[in-house]
Amino acid sequence: MTKKPKSDDIFRLFGPITDQVVVDILEVDASFNELEEVALRLAQEDDVLGEMRRPLTGAAAQIYDILMSIEDFRDERNSGRGPGG
């Protein structure tokens, strides 16, 4: 049985995001593994080989798109602080 994520898991993986974003992510009905896949992708985006990675698909891609649609989240990523940092 696949572990279903809870709001605490989302905050832990992606840092300070709004409650509405958490609801949006939970509505995707992704598995915990898919959330971790997105978190790993976000952590490795600055990697030199980042362009060569396989694209995210399904729920993971939806979550990534949700996070990247948030201006503050993108700004934190671009500043090098990362989410929650």
ABEGO torsion letter per residue (X at the ends): XBBBBBAAAAAAAAEBBBAAAAAAAAAAGBBAAAAAAAAAAAAAAABAAAAABBBBBEAAAAAAAAAAABAAAAAAAAAGAEBGX
